[in-house]
Amino acid sequence: MASHSPAQPAPPTSQQNRWPRSERASRKDFLAVGAIALVLVVVLAASWWGSDARRVERTQVSTLSAPAAAEAAPTKLRELWRGSSPQTLAPILLAGGVLTAEDDVLSMHDLRSGEVAWTYDRGLPLCDVTFSNERIVAVYRGPKGCGDVVSLAAGTGEYAHTRSALAEDSATALRSNDSTGIVSPHRVELWRSDLVRTTEVGRQEAPVKKEEQRYADCPFTSALTRTELLATTQHCEGEDKMLLRLLKTKPERSDVPEDLHTFSVPRDGQLVAIAQHHAAVYAPTGARGDGTPQLIVASDSGEVSHHPMPAAPVLADLPQDTPGLPVTADLPHNMTWWTGDSVVGFHPTHLAPEFTVRGALGAGANMADRLLVPVEGGIQVFDTEHKKKERTLPVRRDGLAAGAPVHLRVSGDFVVEQRGDELVVLGS
């Protein structure tokens, strides 16, 4: 008997393999899509029109290159060019350029020629400008106070980072080699290189736990920072002493300061230097108020030492409880402070005074293995190792009043002086 295989199902037709037919778009659908796109364009345009970006004007003419390090201190100097910078206190030198700030516009000039390499105008009032990590950091006053911050690549002016936060209406820029920040009457902040805040000390807009911000009602008088240490001075109402606080720059929570140690120092003291684990306060009448000037050095582990100091003149008539930053320099082998008529060099670790350059008009800067200090009639070349003057290079400063501050910085074999509102570039 013949066997038969079971019947196989018929293969599916091509019609059965097709996806369901899509619906055809009607004219109304196209009109609806067009209307939605138009609304999005209008919203984006309105957002741009009201944003900070619309006000920003940036131009780049050339790219800068840093000069080679100087092999020795100069034997003579001549003026190369000069420019106006009323909104900086001291020269800002990076990437082979020098920054000027005038009418809230930043301009980076080639050190060699003075030609403008790039400009940046945010369209906001400039509170202060500083530098760190090869970037310019500018603090602007926006609708929320001096909390509109931008960092720019020094060589090109290209945008790097920005931050916008509530802040007070006045602020002074604070910097170290690792970070930047601001000091204001009731608040100190530090930011890392991408402008993310690492710590805030003082008043907060919306504090969760008030006890986490100690001394929040005590105005700040000064602040300095270096590597992982932040030093602040504050004066509490009704107290005849001032608080010197040594804090971590990177606490576990940025909104909860971590005090390493707190000291009471004379009310008329001035914070003048900071090292990795120490901070120094100049006390014009001494630690005990007996009239003998002293340097009070405090460590983050609680130790205190006292050192005799030459008398320093009053540096500025600041309104009471307005923060003021000392004029300092971080040299390869010393920290220095300009007292108003002298440069004092401190040991880089424990901040004991090591030398004094009298007759100084500013803190000075290092070139090769020598300290260059602006003095009347020129620039003194000082040997910090043997603590002695070598020579004075004559420099004409026509029109500058006798004793007026001269803030000096060095890049390669270029020397740049800020004399009041003017920047003057000198070369061999």
Disulfide bonds with the S-S distance in Angstrom:
Cys127-Cys146 2.02
Cys218-Cys236 2.04
